[in-house]
Amino acid sequence: MSKVFRPWKTDEVWLLPPSVADFVPAGHPAHLIRDLVSEELDLSAIMGAYTEMKGYPPYHPAMMVALLLYAYRSGVYSSRRIARGCEERLDFQAVTALNQPDFRTISEFRRRHLDALAGLFVQVLALCRKAGLAELAHVAVDGTKIKANASKHKAMSYARMVEAEAELTREVNEWLARAAAEDAAEDAAHGSTRRGDEPPDWMRDKQARLARIRAAKAELEAEARAAEAARPPPPANPDGSAKPRPGRTPKHEPGKPKPKAQRNFTDPESRIMKGRDGFIQAYNAQAAVDAGAQIIVAHRLTNNGSDQDALLTLLDAIEGNTGEMPNEVSADNGFCSEANLEGLNARTVRGYVAAGRASSPGSGKKGGKLVQAMRARLRKGGHRSRYRIRKYTVEPVFGHIKQARGFRQFLLRGIDKVKAEWAMICTAHNLAKLTA
């Protein structure tokens, strides 16, 4: 007697199709996020944009929001990959109820409602707070460099811009003169469909590159002039003449860009930053994470590689998002400064901020009184110091985002769009914690 197997009939047609609730098990994150979006979130900012009565009915905005949040929670960010998931993955189909929007629809929905999607962070955070996942007893802050949607090889320094502008200007002028001299011959060669005096493709590319270099060069010069204007005026001598500024003599003329100042042509608002793998074209993504369940309670993104200006901004953002300040905050030495420690005291937040190592006593580089006091506080606590909480609070969050969910490069360009994209990533992280 041969072994009996369960039937396998790939051509069998079902009389009654299954419900979308049966596509994935009960309690699956696809069900939870779909129901959370449709029942708990206020989508009036998105729904209010649909006022036109004409045309074919669009996909339901709540379904599109649930699809995007579930996709981000699952580590799928590209609109093409999300559209493929709607066709091939049962968990995506459980969210969309078998709707299959194409990648252009998904991309356009995200682009159109980017600010409103970023604003959902506060609503999801409120749900996490309601579930008891963020009590603000201790919050850790940190920043991580995430690649921009641009190559660092598409950047050019100011010194190179000056050289390239002169070189390209000379080449373009030569080509224009040559084109003007050959107008009649080209007209006869090209026939009646073309005038014959159009610049060739290679010439148009050079002209376009020259225009981009000039625009980037002008931006760098404007930034340098603004920075010089913002500096306090130098002290004056008794006779009214200006004293030289203290410190080393600048190597370049004040009010002009440094020769090594760079601008990227693909995403001009991104910057070259030092990451773990060397220098990358990136943005600095920062987050404040509650130590209870690793919930992100505030986020920030900047194109400045330094974290020093972020500490107080993140604390104020926590208060704006939750209505209260945390009891304690921990941060590494990139956030340490006298001004930041003064701000912690003013906000009555107990801080544990790494102050770095003190230099030799005679060097005068031990830091101010607050920095020295902070260094003594951490040294006194030793391995029991509350500062140790930071290591297993905020750093694993960046590990989950980058490694577990594979977000290592922004899809959008321009700092405003990238800020909104980072807000969506933080929202997806909190949803993953809420639906775990």
Long-range contacts (C-beta under 8 A, 24 or more apart in sequence): 20-93, 20-94, 20-97, 20-98, 21-94, 23-90, 23-91, 23-93, 23-94, 24-90, 24-91, 24-94, 28-91, 28-94, 29-70, 29-73, 29-74, 29-91, 29-432, 29-435, 29-436, 30-70, 30-91, 30-92, 30-94, 30-95, 31-94, 32-434, 32-435, 33-66, 33-69, 33-70, 33-73, 33-95, 33-431, 33-435, 34-66, 34-70, 34-94, 34-95, 36-127, 36-431, 36-434, 36-435, 37-62, 37-65, 37-66, 37-69, 38-62, 38-66, 40-123, 40-127, 41-65, 41-120, 41-123, 41-124, 42-123, 43-116, 45-113, 45-116, 45-119, 46-113, 46-116, 46-117, 49-112, 49-113, 59-99, 59-101, 59-105, 59-109, 61-109, 61-113, 63-95, 63-96, 63-97, 63-99, 64-101, 64-106, 64-109, 65-117, 65-120, 66-95, 66-96, 67-92, 67-95, 67-96, 67-101, 67-106, 68-106, 68-109, 68-110, 68-117, 68-424, 69-120, 69-424, 69-427, 69-428, 69-431, 70-95, 72-405, 72-424, 72-425, 72-427, 72-428, 73-405, 73-428, 73-431, 73-432, 73-435, 74-405, 75-404, 75-405, 75-406, 75-407, 77-407, 77-411, 78-103, 78-411, 79-103, 79-104, 79-106, 79-107, 79-110, 82-106, 114-412, 114-417, 114-420, 114-421, 115-420, 117-420, 117-423, 117-424, 117-427, 118-419, 118-420, 118-421, 118-423, 118-424, 118-427, 119-423, 120-424, 120-427, 121-299, 121-321, 121-423, 121-424, 121-426, 121-427, 121-430, 122-321, 124-427, 124-430, 124-431, 124-434, 125-295, 125-296, 125-297, 125-321, 125-322, 125-430, 126-322, 127-434, 128-293, 128-295, 128-430, 128-433, 128-434, 129-322, 131-434, 133-290, 133-292, 133-293, 133-295, 133-433, 133-434, 134-290, 134-292, 134-293, 134-295, 134-297, 134-322, 135-290, 135-292, 136-290, 136-297, 136-318, 136-322, 136-324, 136-325, 136-326, 136-327, 137-290, 137-291, 137-292, 137-326, 137-327, 137-328, 138-290, 138-291, 138-326, 138-327, 138-328, 138-329, 138-330, 138-386, 138-389, 138-393, 139-288, 139-289, 139-290, 139-291, 139-297, 139-318, 139-326, 139-328, 139-329, 139-330, 140-288, 140-289, 140-291, 140-329, 140-330, 140-331, 140-389, 140-390, 140-393, 140-394, 141-286, 141-287, 141-288, 141-289, 141-310, 141-311, 141-314, 141-329, 141-330, 141-331, 141-335, 141-394, 142-286, 142-287, 142-289, 142-307, 142-331, 142-332, 142-390, 142-394, 142-395, 142-398, 143-284, 143-285, 143-286, 143-287, 143-307, 143-310, 143-334, 144-284, 144-285, 144-286, 144-398, 144-402, 145-273, 145-274, 145-275, 145-280, 145-282, 145-283, 145-284, 145-285, 145-305, 146-282, 146-283, 146-285, 146-402, 146-407, 146-408, 146-409, 146-410, 146-422, 147-280, 147-281, 147-282, 147-408, 147-409, 147-410, 148-264, 148-267, 148-270, 148-281, 148-282, 148-283, 148-409, 148-410, 148-413, 148-418, 149-266, 149-267, 149-409, 149-410, 149-411, 149-412, 149-413, 150-264, 150-266, 150-267, 150-270, 150-281, 150-413, 151-266, 151-281, 152-264, 152-272, 152-279, 152-280, 152-281, 154-264, 154-265, 154-266, 154-281, 155-262, 155-263, 155-264, 155-265, 155-272, 155-281, 156-213, 156-216, 156-262, 156-263, 156-265, 157-259, 157-260, 157-261, 157-262, 158-217, 158-220, 158-257, 158-258, 158-259, 158-260, 158-261, 158-262, 158-263, 159-259, 159-260, 161-213, 161-216, 161-217, 161-220, 161-263, 162-217, 164-213, 165-210, 165-213, 165-214, 165-217, 168-206, 168-209, 168-210, 168-213, 169-210, 171-206, 172-203, 172-206, 172-207, 172-210, 175-199, 175-203, 175-206, 179-203, 212-265, 216-263, 216-265, 216-268, 217-263, 219-263, 219-268, 220-257, 220-261, 220-263, 221-256, 221-257, 223-257, 224-255, 224-256, 224-257, 224-258, 224-261, 225-255, 228-254, 228-255, 229-255, 266-413, 267-413, 267-414, 269-303, 269-413, 269-414, 269-415, 269-418, 270-303, 270-413, 270-415, 271-303, 271-304, 271-305, 273-305, 274-305, 283-410, 283-415, 283-418, 283-422, 285-422, 286-310, 286-314, 287-314, 287-394, 287-397, 287-398, 287-426, 288-314, 288-315, 288-317, 288-318, 288-329, 288-394, 289-393, 289-394, 289-397, 290-326, 290-393, 291-389, 291-393, 293-433, 294-393, 294-396, 294-397, 294-433, 295-430, 295-433, 296-397, 296-426, 296-429, 296-430, 297-321, 297-322, 297-326, 299-422, 299-423, 299-426, 301-415, 301-418, 301-419, 301-422, 302-415, 303-415, 306-334, 307-331, 307-332, 307-334, 307-335, 308-334, 308-335, 308-336, 308-337, 308-340, 310-335, 311-335, 311-340, 311-343, 311-344, 311-353, 312-339, 312-340, 312-343, 312-344, 312-347, 315-343, 315-344, 315-347, 315-349, 325-349, 328-352, 328-386, 329-353, 330-386, 330-387, 330-389, 330-390, 330-393, 331-390, 332-390, 336-367, 336-371, 336-374, 337-371, 338-367, 338-368, 338-369, 338-370, 338-371, 341-370, 341-371, 341-374, 342-370, 345-370, 352-377, 352-378, 352-381, 352-385, 352-386, 352-387, 352-389, 352-390, 353-387, 354-378, 354-387, 397-429, 400-429, 400-432, 401-425, 401-429, 405-429, 405-432
